[in-house]
Amino acid sequence: MILRQWRGRTAWTRADEYASYLLETGVRDCEKTPGCRGVYVLRRRDRDEAEFVFHSLWDSFDAIRRFAGPDVEKAV
């Protein structure tokens, strides 16, 4: 199994809005891609910002490519 990780930050006042966006786009798109084994979105407050860590679990790099395209390191 392969863990793919992405990090993002936003203002704390927009954290709920950003979390909704991640769920409606990244999480949904990952979960419907064959070979995805699960998605976890973590959030923490860092002063006046929110940091998000997006973990997705995959069967293979081929499965990741189905989601991300040829460059598996590039954010989607």
PDB file of N, CA, C and O in Angstrom, chain B, residues numbered from 101:
ATOM      1  N   MET B 101       0.846  -1.174   0.000  1.00  0.00           N
ATOM      2  CA  MET B 101       0.000   0.000   0.000  1.00  0.00           C
ATOM      3  C   MET B 101       0.895   1.242   0.000  1.00  0.00           C
ATOM      4  O   MET B 101       1.970   1.245   0.600  1.00  0.00           O
ATOM      5  N   ILE B 102       0.438   2.293  -0.680  1.00  0.00           N
ATOM      6  CA  ILE B 102       1.195   3.538  -0.810  1.00  0.00           C
ATOM      7  C   ILE B 102       0.383   4.668  -0.187  1.00  0.00           C
ATOM      8  O   ILE B 102      -0.816   4.791  -0.433  1.00  0.00           O
ATOM      9  N   LEU B 103       1.042   5.483   0.614  1.00  0.00           N
ATOM     10  CA  LEU B 103       0.423   6.666   1.203  1.00  0.00           C
ATOM     11  C   LEU B 103       0.853   7.888   0.413  1.00  0.00           C
ATOM     12  O   LEU B 103       2.046   8.138   0.244  1.00  0.00           O
ATOM     13  N   ARG B 104      -0.113   8.641  -0.067  1.00  0.00           N
ATOM     14  CA  ARG B 104       0.154   9.901  -0.771  1.00  0.00           C
ATOM     15  C   ARG B 104      -0.270  11.022   0.160  1.00  0.00           C
ATOM     16  O   ARG B 104      -1.374  10.996   0.706  1.00  0.00           O
ATOM     17  N   GLN B 105       0.603  12.010   0.346  1.00  0.00           N
ATOM     18  CA  GLN B 105       0.321  13.079   1.301  1.00  0.00           C
ATOM     19  C   GLN B 105       0.384  14.441   0.625  1.00  0.00           C
ATOM     20  O   GLN B 105       1.222  14.690  -0.241  1.00  0.00           O
ATOM     21  N   TRP B 106      -0.520  15.312   1.042  1.00  0.00           N
ATOM     22  CA  TRP B 106      -0.545  16.683   0.566  1.00  0.00           C
ATOM     23  C   TRP B 106      -0.846  17.574   1.765  1.00  0.00           C
ATOM     24  O   TRP B 106      -1.612  17.186   2.647  1.00  0.00           O
ATOM     25  N   ARG B 107      -0.254  18.760   1.805  1.00  0.00           N
ATOM     26  CA  ARG B 107      -0.496  19.718   2.891  1.00  0.00           C
ATOM     27  C   ARG B 107      -0.965  21.041   2.315  1.00  0.00           C
ATOM     28  O   ARG B 107      -0.559  21.443   1.225  1.00  0.00           O
ATOM     29  N   GLY B 108      -1.830  21.711   3.071  1.00  0.00           N
ATOM     30  CA  GLY B 108      -2.301  23.031   2.684  1.00  0.00           C
ATOM     31  C   GLY B 108      -2.612  23.858   3.916  1.00  0.00           C
ATOM     32  O   GLY B 108      -2.824  23.316   5.001  1.00  0.00           O
ATOM     33  N   ARG B 109      -2.638  25.165   3.747  1.00  0.00           N
ATOM     34  CA  ARG B 109      -2.921  26.083   4.852  1.00  0.00           C
ATOM     35  C   ARG B 109      -3.939  27.125   4.387  1.00  0.00           C
ATOM     36  O   ARG B 109      -4.015  27.470   3.208  1.00  0.00           O
ATOM     37  N   THR B 110      -4.710  27.608   5.347  1.00  0.00           N
ATOM     38  CA  THR B 110      -5.635  28.704   5.084  1.00  0.00           C
ATOM     39  C   THR B 110      -5.851  29.453   6.393  1.00  0.00           C
ATOM     40  O   THR B 110      -5.436  28.990   7.456  1.00  0.00           O
ATOM     41  N   ALA B 111      -6.493  30.596   6.313  1.00  0.00           N
ATOM     42  CA  ALA B 111      -6.832  31.348   7.521  1.00  0.00           C
ATOM     43  C   ALA B 111      -7.780  30.518   8.389  1.00  0.00           C
ATOM     44  O   ALA B 111      -8.644  29.815   7.865  1.00  0.00           O
ATOM     45  N   TRP B 112      -7.625  30.597   9.700  1.00  0.00           N
ATOM     46  CA  TRP B 112      -8.472  29.824  10.605  1.00  0.00           C
ATOM     47  C   TRP B 112      -9.946  30.159  10.394  1.00  0.00           C
ATOM     48  O   TRP B 112     -10.807  29.289  10.521  1.00  0.00           O
ATOM     49  N   THR B 113     -10.228  31.390  10.079  1.00  0.00           N
ATOM     50  CA  THR B 113     -11.616  31.811   9.873  1.00  0.00           C
ATOM     51  C   THR B 113     -12.244  31.163   8.645  1.00  0.00           C
ATOM     52  O   THR B 113     -13.466  31.175   8.498  1.00  0.00           O
ATOM     53  N   ARG B 114     -11.432  30.602   7.771  1.00  0.00           N
ATOM     54  CA  ARG B 114     -11.937  29.938   6.553  1.00  0.00           C
ATOM     55  C   ARG B 114     -11.756  28.421   6.603  1.00  0.00           C
ATOM     56  O   ARG B 114     -11.962  27.739   5.599  1.00  0.00           O
ATOM     57  N   ALA B 115     -11.374  27.899   7.754  1.00  0.00           N
ATOM     58  CA  ALA B 115     -11.050  26.474   7.866  1.00  0.00           C
ATOM     59  C   ALA B 115     -12.236  25.574   7.524  1.00  0.00           C
ATOM     60  O   ALA B 115     -12.062  24.577   6.823  1.00  0.00           O
ATOM     61  N   ASP B 116     -13.418  25.897   7.994  1.00  0.00           N
ATOM     62  CA  ASP B 116     -14.583  25.057   7.692  1.00  0.00           C
ATOM     63  C   ASP B 116     -14.910  25.081   6.201  1.00  0.00           C
ATOM     64  O   ASP B 116     -15.249  24.052   5.615  1.00  0.00           O
ATOM     65  N   GLU B 117     -14.806  26.249   5.601  1.00  0.00           N
ATOM     66  CA  GLU B 117     -15.048  26.389   4.166  1.00  0.00           C
ATOM     67  C   GLU B 117     -14.036  25.559   3.362  1.00  0.00           C
ATOM     68  O   GLU B 117     -14.392  24.888   2.394  1.00  0.00           O
ATOM     69  N   TYR B 118     -12.782  25.621   3.783  1.00  0.00           N
ATOM     70  CA  TYR B 118     -11.723  24.881   3.095  1.00  0.00           C
ATOM     71  C   TYR B 118     -11.919  23.372   3.259  1.00  0.00           C
ATOM     72  O   TYR B 118     -11.720  22.607   2.316  1.00  0.00           O
ATOM     73  N   ALA B 119     -12.308  22.955   4.456  1.00  0.00           N
ATOM     74  CA  ALA B 119     -12.562  21.530   4.705  1.00  0.00           C
ATOM     75  C   ALA B 119     -13.695  21.032   3.803  1.00  0.00           C
ATOM     76  O   ALA B 119     -13.611  19.937   3.248  1.00  0.00           O
ATOM     77  N   SER B 120     -14.735  21.820   3.661  1.00  0.00           N
ATOM     78  CA  SER B 120     -15.851  21.439   2.782  1.00  0.00           C
ATOM     79  C   SER B 120     -15.380  21.307   1.344  1.00  0.00           C
ATOM     80  O   SER B 120     -15.759  20.369   0.643  1.00  0.00           O
ATOM     81  N   TYR B 121     -14.556  22.244   0.908  1.00  0.00           N
ATOM     82  CA  TYR B 121     -14.013  22.188  -0.450  1.00  0.00           C
ATOM     83  C   TYR B 121     -13.211  20.901  -0.668  1.00  0.00           C
ATOM     84  O   TYR B 121     -13.368  20.232  -1.690  1.00  0.00           O
ATOM     85  N   LEU B 122     -12.355  20.560   0.295  1.00  0.00           N
ATOM     86  CA  LEU B 122     -11.562  19.333   0.172  1.00  0.00           C
ATOM     87  C   LEU B 122     -12.458  18.096   0.088  1.00  0.00           C
ATOM     88  O   LEU B 122     -12.197  17.190  -0.703  1.00  0.00           O
ATOM     89  N   LEU B 123     -13.499  18.061   0.892  1.00  0.00           N
ATOM     90  CA  LEU B 123     -14.407  16.913   0.876  1.00  0.00           C
ATOM     91  C   LEU B 123     -15.157  16.812  -0.443  1.00  0.00           C
ATOM     92  O   LEU B 123     -15.360  15.715  -0.965  1.00  0.00           O
ATOM     93  N   GLU B 124     -15.567  17.950  -0.979  1.00  0.00           N
ATOM     94  CA  GLU B 124     -16.353  17.949  -2.212  1.00  0.00           C
ATOM     95  C   GLU B 124     -15.506  17.668  -3.455  1.00  0.00           C
ATOM     96  O   GLU B 124     -16.036  17.237  -4.479  1.00  0.00           O
ATOM     97  N   THR B 125     -14.218  17.905  -3.374  1.00  0.00           N
ATOM     98  CA  THR B 125     -13.354  17.717  -4.546  1.00  0.00           C
ATOM     99  C   THR B 125     -12.389  16.563  -4.319  1.00  0.00           C
ATOM    100  O   THR B 125     -12.632  15.455  -4.796  1.00  0.00           O
ATOM    101  N   GLY B 126     -11.315  16.803  -3.611  1.00  0.00           N
ATOM    102  CA  GLY B 126     -10.252  15.809  -3.457  1.00  0.00           C
ATOM    103  C   GLY B 126     -10.700  14.488  -2.868  1.00  0.00           C
ATOM    104  O   GLY B 126     -10.383  13.428  -3.408  1.00  0.00           O
ATOM    105  N   VAL B 127     -11.431  14.536  -1.768  1.00  0.00           N
ATOM    106  CA  VAL B 127     -11.860  13.296  -1.123  1.00  0.00           C
ATOM    107  C   VAL B 127     -12.788  12.520  -2.050  1.00  0.00           C
ATOM    108  O   VAL B 127     -12.599  11.322  -2.265  1.00  0.00           O
ATOM    109  N   ARG B 128     -13.770  13.189  -2.587  1.00  0.00           N
ATOM    110  CA  ARG B 128     -14.741  12.526  -3.475  1.00  0.00           C
ATOM    111  C   ARG B 128     -14.058  11.918  -4.694  1.00  0.00           C
ATOM    112  O   ARG B 128     -14.338  10.782  -5.075  1.00  0.00           O
ATOM    113  N   ASP B 129     -13.153  12.695  -5.303  1.00  0.00           N
ATOM    114  CA  ASP B 129     -12.469  12.210  -6.501  1.00  0.00           C
ATOM    115  C   ASP B 129     -11.543  11.035  -6.191  1.00  0.00           C
ATOM    116  O   ASP B 129     -11.470  10.082  -6.967  1.00  0.00           O
ATOM    117  N   CYS B 130     -10.842  11.097  -5.072  1.00  0.00           N
ATOM    118  CA  CYS B 130      -9.987   9.965  -4.675  1.00  0.00           C
ATOM    119  C   CYS B 130     -10.818   8.712  -4.457  1.00  0.00           C
ATOM    120  O   CYS B 130     -10.508   7.648  -4.994  1.00  0.00           O
ATOM    121  N   GLU B 131     -11.863   8.840  -3.676  1.00  0.00           N
ATOM    122  CA  GLU B 131     -12.652   7.672  -3.295  1.00  0.00           C
ATOM    123  C   GLU B 131     -13.310   6.975  -4.482  1.00  0.00           C
ATOM    124  O   GLU B 131     -13.565   5.772  -4.423  1.00  0.00           O
ATOM    125  N   LYS B 132     -13.588   7.707  -5.551  1.00  0.00           N
ATOM    126  CA  LYS B 132     -14.208   7.054  -6.706  1.00  0.00           C
ATOM    127  C   LYS B 132     -13.180   6.504  -7.695  1.00  0.00           C
ATOM    128  O   LYS B 132     -13.554   5.912  -8.707  1.00  0.00           O
ATOM    129  N   THR B 133     -11.897   6.691  -7.415  1.00  0.00           N
ATOM    130  CA  THR B 133     -10.844   6.189  -8.291  1.00  0.00           C
ATOM    131  C   THR B 133     -10.510   4.750  -7.918  1.00  0.00           C
ATOM    132  O   THR B 133     -10.192   4.480  -6.759  1.00  0.00           O
ATOM    133  N   PRO B 134     -10.573   3.823  -8.864  1.00  0.00           N
ATOM    134  CA  PRO B 134     -10.205   2.433  -8.569  1.00  0.00           C
ATOM    135  C   PRO B 134      -8.778   2.353  -8.014  1.00  0.00           C
ATOM    136  O   PRO B 134      -7.854   2.964  -8.551  1.00  0.00           O
ATOM    137  N   GLY B 135      -8.623   1.600  -6.944  1.00  0.00           N
ATOM    138  CA  GLY B 135      -7.317   1.442  -6.312  1.00  0.00           C
ATOM    139  C   GLY B 135      -7.117   2.309  -5.096  1.00  0.00           C
ATOM    140  O   GLY B 135      -6.125   2.157  -4.384  1.00  0.00           O
ATOM    141  N   CYS B 136      -8.050   3.227  -4.839  1.00  0.00           N
ATOM    142  CA  CYS B 136      -7.978   4.041  -3.619  1.00  0.00           C
ATOM    143  C   CYS B 136      -8.504   3.213  -2.454  1.00  0.00           C
ATOM    144  O   CYS B 136      -9.584   2.629  -2.537  1.00  0.00           O
ATOM    145  N   ARG B 137      -7.745   3.164  -1.382  1.00  0.00           N
ATOM    146  CA  ARG B 137      -8.113   2.360  -0.211  1.00  0.00           C
ATOM    147  C   ARG B 137      -8.636   3.196   0.950  1.00  0.00           C
ATOM    148  O   ARG B 137      -9.046   2.650   1.974  1.00  0.00           O
ATOM    149  N   GLY B 138      -8.623   4.524   0.794  1.00  0.00           N
ATOM    150  CA  GLY B 138      -9.154   5.379   1.850  1.00  0.00           C
ATOM    151  C   GLY B 138      -8.501   6.744   1.825  1.00  0.00           C
ATOM    152  O   GLY B 138      -7.429   6.939   1.253  1.00  0.00           O
ATOM    153  N   VAL B 139      -9.182   7.687   2.466  1.00  0.00           N
ATOM    154  CA  VAL B 139      -8.709   9.069   2.526  1.00  0.00           C
ATOM    155  C   VAL B 139      -8.913   9.579   3.946  1.00  0.00           C
ATOM    156  O   VAL B 139      -9.952   9.343   4.561  1.00  0.00           O
ATOM    157  N   TYR B 140      -7.913  10.277   4.452  1.00  0.00           N
ATOM    158  CA  TYR B 140      -7.984  10.910   5.765  1.00  0.00           C
ATOM    159  C   TYR B 140      -7.578  12.367   5.612  1.00  0.00           C
ATOM    160  O   TYR B 140      -6.543  12.672   5.019  1.00  0.00           O
ATOM    161  N   VAL B 141      -8.400  13.271   6.150  1.00  0.00           N
ATOM    162  CA  VAL B 141      -8.069  14.690   6.139  1.00  0.00           C
ATOM    163  C   VAL B 141      -7.935  15.132   7.591  1.00  0.00           C
ATOM    164  O   VAL B 141      -8.881  15.048   8.374  1.00  0.00           O
ATOM    165  N   LEU B 142      -6.752  15.599   7.928  1.00  0.00           N
ATOM    166  CA  LEU B 142      -6.460  16.054   9.282  1.00  0.00           C
ATOM    167  C   LEU B 142      -6.378  17.570   9.284  1.00  0.00           C
ATOM    168  O   LEU B 142      -5.938  18.186   8.313  1.00  0.00           O
ATOM    169  N   ARG B 143      -6.809  18.163  10.394  1.00  0.00           N
ATOM    170  CA  ARG B 143      -6.776  19.625  10.495  1.00  0.00           C
ATOM    171  C   ARG B 143      -6.265  20.003  11.883  1.00  0.00           C
ATOM    172  O   ARG B 143      -6.612  19.378  12.885  1.00  0.00           O
ATOM    173  N   ARG B 144      -5.432  21.043  11.914  1.00  0.00           N
ATOM    174  CA  ARG B 144      -4.999  21.563  13.205  1.00  0.00           C
ATOM    175  C   ARG B 144      -4.875  23.073  13.125  1.00  0.00           C
ATOM    176  O   ARG B 144      -4.630  23.645  12.063  1.00  0.00           O
ATOM    177  N   ARG B 145      -5.047  23.692  14.260  1.00  0.00           N
ATOM    178  CA  ARG B 145      -4.916  25.150  14.331  1.00  0.00           C
ATOM    179  C   ARG B 145      -3.485  25.507  14.668  1.00  0.00           C
ATOM    180  O   ARG B 145      -2.880  24.916  15.561  1.00  0.00           O
ATOM    181  N   ASP B 146      -2.951  26.470  13.954  1.00  0.00           N
ATOM    182  CA  ASP B 146      -1.612  27.002  14.190  1.00  0.00           C
ATOM    183  C   ASP B 146      -1.749  28.522  14.238  1.00  0.00           C
ATOM    184  O   ASP B 146      -1.659  29.199  13.214  1.00  0.00           O
ATOM    185  N   ARG B 147      -1.965  29.038  15.432  1.00  0.00           N
ATOM    186  CA  ARG B 147      -2.252  30.460  15.657  1.00  0.00           C
ATOM    187  C   ARG B 147      -3.496  30.887  14.877  1.00  0.00           C
ATOM    188  O   ARG B 147      -4.601  30.448  15.195  1.00  0.00           O
ATOM    189  N   ASP B 148      -3.332  31.726  13.876  1.00  0.00           N
ATOM    190  CA  ASP B 148      -4.497  32.208  13.130  1.00  0.00           C
ATOM    191  C   ASP B 148      -4.680  31.490  11.800  1.00  0.00           C
ATOM    192  O   ASP B 148      -5.411  31.962  10.929  1.00  0.00           O
ATOM    193  N   GLU B 149      -4.019  30.356  11.647  1.00  0.00           N
ATOM    194  CA  GLU B 149      -4.136  29.552  10.422  1.00  0.00           C
ATOM    195  C   GLU B 149      -4.603  28.141  10.752  1.00  0.00           C
ATOM    196  O   GLU B 149      -4.496  27.669  11.884  1.00  0.00           O
ATOM    197  N   ALA B 150      -5.121  27.493   9.728  1.00  0.00           N
ATOM    198  CA  ALA B 150      -5.455  26.075   9.816  1.00  0.00           C
ATOM    199  C   ALA B 150      -4.540  25.335   8.844  1.00  0.00           C
ATOM    200  O   ALA B 150      -4.394  25.727   7.687  1.00  0.00           O
ATOM    201  N   GLU B 151      -3.936  24.276   9.329  1.00  0.00           N
ATOM    202  CA  GLU B 151      -3.124  23.422   8.463  1.00  0.00           C
ATOM    203  C   GLU B 151      -3.910  22.147   8.203  1.00  0.00           C
ATOM    204  O   GLU B 151      -4.457  21.540   9.123  1.00  0.00           O
ATOM    205  N   PHE B 152      -3.958  21.754   6.945  1.00  0.00           N
ATOM    206  CA  PHE B 152      -4.624  20.522   6.549  1.00  0.00           C
ATOM    207  C   PHE B 152      -3.584  19.544   6.019  1.00  0.00           C
ATOM    208  O   PHE B 152      -2.675  19.922   5.279  1.00  0.00           O
ATOM    209  N   VAL B 153      -3.730  18.285   6.410  1.00  0.00           N
ATOM    210  CA  VAL B 153      -2.893  17.213   5.885  1.00  0.00           C
ATOM    211  C   VAL B 153      -3.853  16.194   5.270  1.00  0.00           C
ATOM    212  O   VAL B 153      -4.736  15.661   5.941  1.00  0.00           O
ATOM    213  N   PHE B 154      -3.656  15.944   3.997  1.00  0.00           N
ATOM    214  CA  PHE B 154      -4.526  15.065   3.213  1.00  0.00           C
ATOM    215  C   PHE B 154      -3.752  13.785   2.936  1.00  0.00           C
ATOM    216  O   PHE B 154      -2.748  13.809   2.224  1.00  0.00           O
ATOM    217  N   HIS B 155      -4.208  12.672   3.488  1.00  0.00           N
ATOM    218  CA  HIS B 155      -3.586  11.371   3.253  1.00  0.00           C
ATOM    219  C   HIS B 155      -4.527  10.524   2.414  1.00  0.00           C
ATOM    220  O   HIS B 155      -5.713  10.408   2.723  1.00  0.00           O
ATOM    221  N   SER B 156      -4.001   9.938   1.363  1.00  0.00           N
ATOM    222  CA  SER B 156      -4.776   8.973   0.592  1.00  0.00           C
ATOM    223  C   SER B 156      -3.954   7.689   0.471  1.00  0.00           C
ATOM    224  O   SER B 156      -2.738   7.726   0.286  1.00  0.00           O
ATOM    225  N   LEU B 157      -4.635   6.576   0.577  1.00  0.00           N
ATOM    226  CA  LEU B 157      -4.003   5.254   0.535  1.00  0.00           C
ATOM    227  C   LEU B 157      -4.344   4.590  -0.797  1.00  0.00           C
ATOM    228  O   LEU B 157      -5.489   4.616  -1.247  1.00  0.00           O
ATOM    229  N   TRP B 158      -3.315   3.989  -1.420  1.00  0.00           N
ATOM    230  CA  TRP B 158      -3.458   3.450  -2.771  1.00  0.00           C
ATOM    231  C   TRP B 158      -2.863   2.059  -2.891  1.00  0.00           C
ATOM    232  O   TRP B 158      -1.914   1.707  -2.191  1.00  0.00           O
ATOM    233  N   ASP B 159      -3.439   1.273  -3.794  1.00  0.00           N
ATOM    234  CA  ASP B 159      -2.927  -0.066  -4.097  1.00  0.00           C
ATOM    235  C   ASP B 159      -1.586  -0.019  -4.816  1.00  0.00           C
ATOM    236  O   ASP B 159      -0.720  -0.860  -4.577  1.00  0.00           O
ATOM    237  N   SER B 160      -1.412   0.976  -5.708  1.00  0.00           N
ATOM    238  CA  SER B 160      -0.230   1.007  -6.568  1.00  0.00           C
ATOM    239  C   SER B 160      -0.028   2.410  -7.137  1.00  0.00           C
ATOM    240  O   SER B 160      -0.895   3.277  -7.026  1.00  0.00           O
ATOM    241  N   PHE B 161       1.140   2.609  -7.747  1.00  0.00           N
ATOM    242  CA  PHE B 161       1.385   3.876  -8.431  1.00  0.00           C
ATOM    243  C   PHE B 161       0.480   4.015  -9.662  1.00  0.00           C
ATOM    244  O   PHE B 161       0.114   5.128 -10.038  1.00  0.00           O
ATOM    245  N   ASP B 162       0.131   2.922 -10.271  1.00  0.00           N
ATOM    246  CA  ASP B 162      -0.816   2.986 -11.401  1.00  0.00           C
ATOM    247  C   ASP B 162      -2.163   3.541 -10.935  1.00  0.00           C
ATOM    248  O   ASP B 162      -2.792   4.326 -11.644  1.00  0.00           O
ATOM    249  N   ALA B 163      -2.599   3.135  -9.756  1.00  0.00           N
ATOM    250  CA  ALA B 163      -3.851   3.651  -9.208  1.00  0.00           C
ATOM    251  C   ALA B 163      -3.739   5.154  -8.950  1.00  0.00           C
ATOM    252  O   ALA B 163      -4.667   5.905  -9.248  1.00  0.00           O
ATOM    253  N   ILE B 164      -2.612   5.592  -8.401  1.00  0.00           N
ATOM    254  CA  ILE B 164      -2.406   7.023  -8.167  1.00  0.00           C
ATOM    255  C   ILE B 164      -2.440   7.786  -9.486  1.00  0.00           C
ATOM    256  O   ILE B 164      -3.027   8.865  -9.565  1.00  0.00           O
ATOM    257  N   ARG B 165      -1.814   7.232 -10.518  1.00  0.00           N
ATOM    258  CA  ARG B 165      -1.809   7.892 -11.829  1.00  0.00           C
ATOM    259  C   ARG B 165      -3.224   8.044 -12.402  1.00  0.00           C
ATOM    260  O   ARG B 165      -3.513   9.018 -13.098  1.00  0.00           O
ATOM    261  N   ARG B 166      -4.093   7.088 -12.110  1.00  0.00           N
ATOM    262  CA  ARG B 166      -5.482   7.214 -12.563  1.00  0.00           C
ATOM    263  C   ARG B 166      -6.137   8.442 -11.943  1.00  0.00           C
ATOM    264  O   ARG B 166      -7.006   9.063 -12.556  1.00  0.00           O
ATOM    265  N   PHE B 167      -5.726   8.788 -10.745  1.00  0.00           N
ATOM    266  CA  PHE B 167      -6.261   9.966 -10.062  1.00  0.00           C
ATOM    267  C   PHE B 167      -5.489  11.240 -10.416  1.00  0.00           C
ATOM    268  O   PHE B 167      -6.088  12.262 -10.750  1.00  0.00           O
ATOM    269  N   ALA B 168      -4.161  11.171 -10.341  1.00  0.00           N
ATOM    270  CA  ALA B 168      -3.325  12.377 -10.408  1.00  0.00           C
ATOM    271  C   ALA B 168      -2.746  12.664 -11.777  1.00  0.00           C
ATOM    272  O   ALA B 168      -2.293  13.779 -12.032  1.00  0.00           O
ATOM    273  N   GLY B 169      -2.752  11.681 -12.662  1.00  0.00           N
ATOM    274  CA  GLY B 169      -2.076  11.853 -13.939  1.00  0.00           C
ATOM    275  C   GLY B 169      -0.656  11.313 -13.862  1.00  0.00           C
ATOM    276  O   GLY B 169      -0.291  10.672 -12.876  1.00  0.00           O
ATOM    277  N   PRO B 170       0.153  11.566 -14.893  1.00  0.00           N
ATOM    278  CA  PRO B 170       1.471  10.939 -14.975  1.00  0.00           C
ATOM    279  C   PRO B 170       2.452  11.361 -13.880  1.00  0.00           C
ATOM    280  O   PRO B 170       3.335  10.583 -13.517  1.00  0.00           O
ATOM    281  N   ASP B 171       2.314  12.568 -13.352  1.00  0.00           N
ATOM    282  CA  ASP B 171       3.228  13.054 -12.310  1.00  0.00           C
ATOM    283  C   ASP B 171       2.574  12.840 -10.939  1.00  0.00           C
ATOM    284  O   ASP B 171       1.784  13.668 -10.486  1.00  0.00           O
ATOM    285  N   VAL B 172       2.905  11.740 -10.293  1.00  0.00           N
ATOM    286  CA  VAL B 172       2.248  11.395  -9.016  1.00  0.00           C
ATOM    287  C   VAL B 172       2.639  12.343  -7.887  1.00  0.00           C
ATOM    288  O   VAL B 172       1.994  12.340  -6.839  1.00  0.00           O
ATOM    289  N   GLU B 173       3.672  13.147  -8.074  1.00  0.00           N
ATOM    290  CA  GLU B 173       4.120  14.107  -7.063  1.00  0.00           C
ATOM    291  C   GLU B 173       3.363  15.437  -7.149  1.00  0.00           C
ATOM    292  O   GLU B 173       3.400  16.235  -6.212  1.00  0.00           O
ATOM    293  N   LYS B 174       2.693  15.669  -8.246  1.00  0.00           N
ATOM    294  CA  LYS B 174       2.004  16.942  -8.474  1.00  0.00           C
ATOM    295  C   LYS B 174       0.661  16.958  -7.739  1.00  0.00           C
ATOM    296  O   LYS B 174      -0.087  15.981  -7.780  1.00  0.00           O
ATOM    297  N   ALA B 175       0.366  18.061  -7.074  1.00  0.00           N
ATOM    298  CA  ALA B 175      -0.922  18.208  -6.392  1.00  0.00           C
ATOM    299  C   ALA B 175      -2.050  18.264  -7.419  1.00  0.00           C
ATOM    300  O   ALA B 175      -1.893  18.816  -8.507  1.00  0.00           O
ATOM    301  N   VAL B 176      -3.168  17.692  -7.056  1.00  0.00           N
ATOM    302  CA  VAL B 176      -4.327  17.683  -7.948  1.00  0.00           C
ATOM    303  C   VAL B 176      -5.369  18.636  -7.386  1.00  0.00           C
ATOM    304  O   VAL B 176      -6.440  18.796  -7.972  1.00  0.00           O
TER     305      VAL B 176
END
